[in-house]
């Protein structure tokens, strides 16, 4: 199911995606933010590590992704909670995409210099 559609109500979607996956993304982002180091796992030879400013911005983007999942799948399943889910989704999407774009540009500018 694409993220732009209304989420299905029910225990599985609400609690698995809206709480568990959102918490995993937010905790990973928070850990990365506190350490100023974002580790992206790979299949072989450990992971790819970003440090400094780009890692901080991408960590904030990861936290925002966790919030987006929470607002979309947890609050978005209840039509009465549109006043919570819609602004939450829009705010977290805006913060996440702006931090993602800025962090990636900053990272690739650092590589080029």
Buried (B, 14 or more C-beta within 10 A) or exposed (E): EEEEEEBEEEEEBBEEBBBEBBEEBBEBBBBBBEEBBBBEEEEEEEEEEBBEBBBBBBBBBBBBBBBBBBBBBBBBBEEEBEEBBBEBBEBBBEBBBBBBEBBBEBBEEEEEE
